[in-house]
Amino acid sequence: MQDEIYREITQALSRREPVVLATVARTRGSTPRKTGAKMVVRRDGTFCGTIGGGCGEAEVWQEAMAAFEDGKPRMVTVDLTEPLDGDDKICGGIMDVFVERLA
């Protein structure tokens, strides 16, 4: 999976197309993926890789799209400890995900 991520970044940058890289920087408790898991988001919203799926990944995807606009890196805390009606936050842990635009 990591090879696919790096290949995607290399290809996009060689075409001068920015991408956003989201990396799980820290986890606490039970999380779907562990530190180092990566996801690359393309400008059109499609992505490669995963940081765990579900609502947490959707939160990070939204921040990735914002990073395309402002170019600012950010740390996103994904709290999977308290499910809300209809949410699939069943893991019980917390992930800090570093989101950065690469251009």
C-alpha positions in Angstrom: 0.0 0.0 0.0 2.8 2.5 0.9 4.4 1.9 -2.5 1.1 2.8 -4.2 0.9 6.0 -2.1 4.4 7.1 -3.0 3.9 6.2 -6.7 0.7 8.3 -6.7 2.6 11.3 -5.2 5.5 11.0 -7.6 3.2 10.8 -10.7 1.0 13.7 -9.6 4.0 16.0 -8.8 5.7 15.1 -12.1 2.5 16.3 -13.8 2.6 19.5 -11.6 -0.7 18.5 -10.0 -0.9 19.1 -6.3 -2.1 16.4 -3.9 -2.8 16.4 -0.2 -1.2 13.8 1.9 -2.9 12.7 5.2 -0.8 10.7 7.6 -1.9 9.2 10.9 0.6 10.8 13.3 -0.6 9.4 16.6 -3.2 7.1 17.9 -4.7 6.4 21.3 -7.0 3.5 22.1 -8.5 1.3 19.4 -8.3 2.8 15.9 -8.9 1.3 12.5 -5.3 2.1 11.3 -2.1 2.8 13.2 0.5 5.5 13.1 2.0 5.9 9.6 -1.1 5.0 7.7 -1.5 7.3 4.7 -4.1 8.6 2.2 -3.5 10.8 -0.8 -6.3 13.1 -1.9 -6.5 14.4 -5.4 -7.9 17.8 -6.3 -11.0 16.2 -7.8 -11.8 14.6 -4.5 -10.8 11.0 -5.4 -8.2 9.4 -3.2 -5.6 6.6 -2.9 -5.0 4.7 0.3 -6.9 4.8 3.6 -6.6 6.0 7.1 -9.5 3.9 8.3 -12.6 4.6 6.4 -16.0 5.8 7.6 -16.8 9.1 9.3 -13.2 9.7 10.5 -11.8 9.4 7.0 -14.6 11.7 5.8 -13.5 14.4 8.3 -9.9 14.2 7.1 -11.1 14.3 3.5 -12.9 17.6 4.2 -9.8 19.0 5.7 -7.7 17.8 2.7 -10.1 19.6 0.4 -9.7 22.8 2.5 -5.9 22.4 2.3 -6.1 22.6 -1.5 -7.6 26.0 -1.1 -5.4 27.6 1.6 -2.2 25.5 1.3 -1.9 25.3 5.1 -0.9 22.1 6.9 -3.1 21.0 9.7 -3.5 18.4 12.4 -6.9 16.8 12.5 -8.1 15.0 15.6 -10.5 12.2 14.7 -12.4 11.1 17.8 -13.9 7.6 17.5 -14.9 7.3 21.1 -18.4 8.7 21.2 -20.8 7.5 18.4 -23.5 9.9 17.4 -26.8 8.7 15.9 -26.0 7.1 12.5 -22.3 7.5 12.8 -20.0 4.5 12.6 -17.5 5.7 15.2 -17.3 2.3 16.9 -13.5 1.8 17.4 -13.2 3.7 20.6 -9.9 5.5 20.0 -8.6 8.8 18.8 -6.3 9.5 15.8 -4.3 12.6 15.1 -3.9 13.0 11.4 -1.4 15.4 9.8 -2.8 16.9 6.5 -0.4 18.7 4.1 -0.6 19.9 0.5 2.2 18.8 -1.7 2.9 20.8 -4.8 
